[in-house]
Amino acid sequence: MLAALTGMGLSAAAGLNAYIPFMIVALIARFTDVITLPSSFQWIESPWAIGVGAILLITEIVLDKIPAIDTVNDAIQTFIRPSMGGLIFAATNAAESLDKSTWMGDNPWVGVVLGIVVSGLVHSGKMAARPAINVGTLGVGAPVVSTAEDGASLGLSLVAIFIPILVIFALIALAWFLVWMWLKVRKWKKRRLERGGPDAAYPRP
């Protein structure tokens, strides 16, 4: 049960930023005994995987804070974030140090599917909200929201590993935040339309 909660939390975190939970799992597995990855997933903690992950993480952090480019990046990440969610879910659920149950470890495909679904749902919410935020705030909100998402991904990853029982509450809070953000931006767009017409909500370059 705890391993499943860990996998769900890390998968949700991957839906916000694919590389933050990957790097956290890789570094913790490499330098501590908190996570002991099975042989089939030990490549995650290898120096080359950590190095590539670090480069991709820096790239993601930068691109996700640039209006318009962040939308293109989200489109590309549609394939990457759910895949990363499935990978991390399967890897952590197969780690014996997280759960004494062997069922999930013996059936890694379950973790992959659940990880893809959870990460995909979070990514879909993020992808739907971001263009509206860019339009509603004229691009100013992109770096602010992106930073908040990175912080949420980091916090959720750490909670999933060290206090997995809190993952349920963290996922509820994340769902509430995504819905609230989307509704907030809809109100901004509606007000701009009422004040200045269609061009106010979709300004011309």
N, C-alpha and C positions, 0 to 999 in steps of 0.2 A: 504493500500500500504506500509506504513512504517513498519507495523508488518511483512509483507511478506519479506521485505528486511532484517529485523532483523533476521527472521527465516532462510533465505538463508545464511546470514553471519555466524550465529552460526553453521549451518549445515556444511558449508565449513570448519569452524574451527575444527569441530568434525572429519572431514576427515583427518586432520593432527594429532590431539590428542583428543581422545574421551572425556577425563575427564576435560580438561581446560575449555571449554565452559559450561560444566555441573556445575563445581565448581563456576564459575563466576556468572551464573544465580542463583544458590542456595544461594550464599552469598549475592548478591545484593537483592534478594527477601526477605531474612531473616532479613537483617540489614538496608534496606532502603525502600523507597516508589517508587523507580524508576520502579520496576517490582512488580506487585501484581498478583501472580499466582491464577488461579481459584481453587476451592476446589478439583477437580479431580487431580490436579498436585501439591498440596501443600506439598505432601510428599517429593518433591525434596528439600525443604528448611528445612526439619527436621534434628535434630542433628545426627541421625543415618545415614541418607543419605549423609550428609556432611562428616561424619567421614569415611564411606566406600569409598566415592569418593576421599578423600584425600589420603587414602592408595593406591587406584588403580592408582591415578595420580603419586604418587612417584614411584610406581613400573614401570609404563609406561615410565616415564622419564629416569629411570636407564636402563631398558632393551633396549630401543630404541637407546641407544648410544653405544651398544656393537656389533661390526661387527659379522655377521652370526646370532647371537641371534636376532638382530633387524629384520631380514628377517622372522624368525619363528614367532616373535611377530606380524609382519604385517599380516602374514597368519591367525593368531588367531583373530586379530582385524578386519579381513574382515567381520565378523559377528557383531562385537561390534560397530565399528565406524558408519556404516550406521544406525544401530538401534538407537544409541545415537543421531545421526543427526535428525532422524524422531521424536524422543521424544522431543528434545529441540525445534524443529521447531513448533510442535503441542502445546507445553506448552506456548511458548512465543506468538504465534499467538492467543491463547485463553486468554491471559492476557489483561484485559480491559484497563490497563494503557498505553499500547503500541499503541493501535489503537481503534478508536471509532466505526469502522465497526464490526458488529457481524457475518458477513457471515463466516469468517474463523473459528470463535469460534463455530459456529453452525455446521460446517463441518470439524471436526478435522482430518478426514482421509486424506483430501487434504494436510494438513501440514505434516502429517506422510509420505505420498508418496513423496512429494517434498523434504522433509528433507533426506529421504533415498537415493533419486536419486542424490542430490547435494553432500551429504557426500560420497556416493559411488564413484562418479566420481573423487573427490579429492583424496580419499583413493587409488583408482586404479592408479592414476598418481604417488602418493608417493610410492606405492608398486612396480611399474614398474621401477622407477628410482633408488631406494635404492640399489638393488643388483648390478646394473651397477656402481654405485658410489663406493661401497665397493671393486669391482674388479679393477676399474680404478684408485683408490687411495690406493690400498692395505690395505683398512680398516681405513686409517687415516681420510677419509672424513666423516665417519659415525657420530661421535660425533659432528662435526662441523655443518653438515647439519641438524642433529636432533635438535640441539640447535636453529638453524635458524627456523626450522619448529615449534618448541614450541613457539618461539617469535612471529611468524606469526599467530599462533593459538590464542595467548593471545591478540595481537593487533587487529586481525580481530573480536574477540569476543567483545572487548570494543567498537570498531567502530560500530559494528552491534547494540549494545544496545544504545549508546549515540549519534552517528551520522549515523543513518541507510542509509541516502541518499548517503553516500560515499561507501556503500557496493558494488555498481555496479563497481566502479573503483578498489576497493580492489580485487574483484573477477577476473577482467581482469588482474590485476597485478599478482595475484596468478597463473592464468593459464599461463601467459607468463613466470613466474619463473619456473614452473614445466617443460614446454617445453624446455626452455633454458637450464635447468639443465640436462635434458635427452640428448639433442643434444651435450652439452659440454662433457658429459661422453662418448658418442659415439666417439667423436674426440680423447679423451684420449686413448680409447681402440684401435682405429685404428692406432694411432701413436706407441703404444706399440707393436702391431702386426708387424708393418713395421720394427721396430728396433730389435725386438728379437724373432719373431716367435710366434706361438700360446701359448707357455708356459709363455711368458712374460705377456700376458693378463690374463692368468689363472694360476698363480704361484702354484707350488706344495708345500704342507706343508713340 
